[in-house]
């Protein structure tokens, strides 16, 4: 399973890339800081394990195992209040970085 070992920083790993999308895993340990910036691509997060709050332009949303969240391209978003190590599958469309 995707997880962050004690004392490790956030981790993002891309696992699949095609012309139309990319899929990766993103892990944030308890107390970790999410330093994301808005992406030029749409994103979907599927929380596999852990708990946190996703702060978006439309408000704050508690997330936990099974949560699925869509973040439109260009929207500011950040995971905060990580209370259990957070592990997510992330889908970008088009692939992350494709729009520069």
N, C-alpha and C positions, 0 to 999 in steps of 0.2 A: 504494500500500500504506500501511497505517497505520504511522506512525513518529513518533518524537520527534526534533526537530532538536536539534543539539548545544546544550547549555546551557539547554534548556527543561525546565520541571518536568513532573511526571506530567500526563497528559491523559486525561479521560474525556469522550466525546461520545456522546450518545444519538442513534440513527439511526431507530429504529422504536418506536412505542408503540401498543399496543392495549389493550383492556379486560383481556386475560389475560396479557400479557407486555410486556417492553421489551427492546430489543437495542441495544447500544452497543459502542464500542471503547475499550479502556483501554491506555495505553502508559506504560511506566516506563523511563527511560533507565538505562544502566549506572551502578551506584552509587546509583541513586535510592532513596528511602524510600517505602514504601507505607503511607500513613496511614489505611488503611481502618478502619472500625469494623464490628461485626456488623450485618448488614442484617436487616430483618424479612421479607424475601422470599428464596425459594430462588434460588441462582445457579448457572449453568454457565459455565465459562471454556473457550474453545477457543484454545490458544496458536497464533498464526499464525507468529510468529518470535521469536527470543530464547531466553534460558535463565535460569532462576532456581530458587529453592526456595520452595514454598508451605508455610508453617507453619500447620497447622490443629490443632483440638482432638484429632484422632486421630493426629498425628505430623507429620513433614516429608516432602514429596514433591518430587523433582526434576521440573521441567517444561521442555519444549522444544517445537519445532514439531510440531504434531499432537496434543499432549497435550490431553485433555479432562478437566476436574475438576468435580465437583459439590460445592457447599457448601450444606448445609441452612440454612434460615432460623435466625438467632440464633447460629450458630457463629462463634467468633472465627477469623479467618484473616488472613494477611499474606504478601505476596511479599517474600522477603529474598534476599540474595546474588545480585542481578541482575548476571550476568556478560556478557550480550549484550542490547542494547536489546530490551525485551519489548513485544510487541504482541499483544493478545488481543481476541477477540470475547466479549462478556459478555451472557448472557441472564438476565433476572430474571423470575420468575413468582411472584405477579402482578407488574405493573410496579414498577420501583424507586420506593420512597416510597409505594406504594399502601396499605400497612398502617401508615403513620405513623411 
